[in-house]
Amino acid sequence: MHFVKAKGILTKNSGFVGMNIYRGCSHGCIYCDSRSSCYHFTHPFEDIEVKENAPELLEMELRSKRKKCMIGTGSMSDPYMHCEEDLRLTRRCLEIILQYGFGACVQTKSDRILQDLDLLDEINKIGKCVVQMTLTTFDDDLCKIIEPNVCNTKRRIEVLGEMQKRGIPTVVWLTPVLPFINDTKENIIAILNECVRVGVKGIIDFGMGLTLREGDREYYYAALDKYFPGLKAKYIERYGYSYELASPNAKKLKEILYDICRENEIICKSGDCFKFMNELPDKYEQMSIFDL
């Protein structure tokens, strides 16, 4: 872990305003796209870069931002990695988001988010807070292999249940689906049934597969050699150096997803999920005028 003074904290991409307080990750997921060379890491991925002035930068930017909006975090680096336990920079940023009357959209795999449930609840009470959780496999033993340093899927579902109790809307990322590993009908149905039980608002799926590019691909293939001997050759034979690797079962798995979501009124089109996560209710903006 090392500390830096960042020059800015908020970025805008396709209408979404987001921030990444950390750079790199300690969760060790074998498929992580953030390892890709295109992100130009100049330090080891596990040597977490901490933007120590993130709260100060965020306050400065929100103070001068006239139109309220949703502020997202977690798209590149999980805001609830192990270092957050001591640093609490994510919590400080959430306090600022609440103070200045903005919405929050938080993406994580970690149950550490429950440490900030009080803040998430307050943000949602005056307007909107969305919690996003990645779910990949219902098999605890497999989870320890593909996502070794973070809580398992069953614990993440418990987190979603806690959000449901508070009325905080949740969106699940059902991705990546790893060909020949977690791309079974039984796995997908088990996860979807739990999503229904805990009342998730939306489920995001990007083609029932995964993406690999330079940097990420090498790390993933090394993991296949270690944990799934012979599978790397099968990948290369089927996919070559493709960026998008759809599961051979993708069509059937998508049908299962759409059927269950339709039956239970869960948003399952990615565009609709992103629209929901990015929309801030008008009442929120009205209330925040008086709060300020």
C-alpha positions, 0 to 999 in steps of 0.5 A, spaced: 500 500 500 502 506 498 499 513 498 498 519 493 496 526 492 491 525 487 489 531 482 482 530 481 477 525 484 470 525 480 470 522 472 464 523 468 463 517 463 457 516 458 453 521 463 455 517 469 459 521 475 464 516 478 470 516 483 475 511 485 478 512 491 483 506 491 487 503 485 489 496 485 485 491 489 487 485 494 481 481 493 485 477 488 479 475 483 482 471 477 478 474 472 479 482 474 479 486 468 482 492 472 489 488 471 489 489 464 495 493 461 490 498 458 489 501 465 497 503 465 499 501 472 506 503 474 506 499 480 504 492 482 496 491 482 496 488 489 500 494 492 494 498 493 494 506 491 491 510 496 488 517 494 489 520 501 486 526 499 480 523 496 475 526 501 478 533 500 477 533 493 470 530 493 468 536 498 471 541 493 468 538 487 461 537 490 461 544 493 461 547 487 457 542 483 450 546 482 446 540 479 445 534 484 446 527 481 448 520 483 456 519 485 458 512 483 464 508 486 467 501 485 467 500 478 475 499 477 477 498 484 473 495 490 471 501 495 471 496 501 478 492 500 482 490 506 485 497 507 478 500 508 478 497 514 483 502 517 483 508 512 475 509 512 476 513 506 470 510 503 466 512 509 469 519 509 467 520 502 460 517 503 459 522 509 461 528 504 456 525 499 450 526 504 452 532 507 452 536 500 445 532 498 448 527 492 446 520 491 450 514 492 451 508 487 456 503 491 459 497 487 463 492 491 464 484 493 465 485 500 461 485 507 465 491 509 460 495 506 455 493 512 460 498 516 457 504 513 450 501 513 448 507 517 450 512 512 447 508 506 441 508 509 441 516 511 443 517 503 437 513 501 432 516 506 433 523 503 433 521 496 437 515 493 442 510 494 444 503 490 448 498 492 451 493 487 454 486 489 457 482 484 455 474 484 459 469 480 458 462 483 454 459 489 459 454 490 463 456 496 469 452 494 469 454 487 468 461 490 475 461 494 479 459 488 476 464 483 475 470 488 480 468 494 480 474 498 473 476 499 467 473 502 463 468 499 457 469 495 452 466 501 455 472 505 454 477 499 447 475 499 446 476 506 448 483 505 443 484 500 438 482 505 440 487 510 439 492 504 432 490 503 430 490 510 432 498 510 429 499 503 436 500 499 435 498 492 440 493 490 443 491 483 447 484 482 452 483 477 451 476 474 458 477 471 463 474 469 460 467 467 467 463 466 466 458 460 467 451 463 467 453 470 461 457 473 457 457 467 452 451 469 444 452 469 444 449 476 449 455 478 445 461 475 438 458 477 441 458 485 444 465 484 437 468 481 433 464 486 437 468 491 436 474 488 429 474 488 428 472 495 432 478 497 428 483 492 434 485 488 431 491 483 436 489 477 441 484 474 446 486 470 449 480 465 454 482 459 453 476 455 454 470 460 461 470 459 467 474 460 472 479 457 480 478 457 485 483 454 492 483 455 495 483 462 488 480 465 489 474 460 495 472 462 493 472 469 487 468 468 491 463 464 496 462 469 490 461 474 487 456 470 494 452 469 494 452 477 487 450 479 484 447 472 489 443 469 488 443 461 483 448 461 487 453 458 488 449 452 481 448 451 480 456 452 485 457 446 483 452 442 475 455 442 477 463 443 484 464 441 485 471 443 478 474 443 476 479 447 469 477 448 469 469 451 461 467 451 460 461 455 458 455 450 451 455 454 450 463 453 443 462 450 440 457 455 443 461 461 440 468 458 433 465 457 433 462 464 435 469 466 430 473 462 425 468 464 426 469 472 427 476 471 420 477 468 416 473 472 419 477 478 419 484 475 426 484 476 430 489 471 435 485 467 436 489 461 443 493 462 441 499 459 435 499 464 439 498 470 444 503 468 439 508 467 435 506 474 442 507 478 444 514 474 437 517 476 436 521 482 429 523 484 427 530 483 424 530 491 432 529 492 434 535 489 428 539 492 430 537 499 437 538 498 436 545 497 433 546 503 438 542 507 444 546 504 
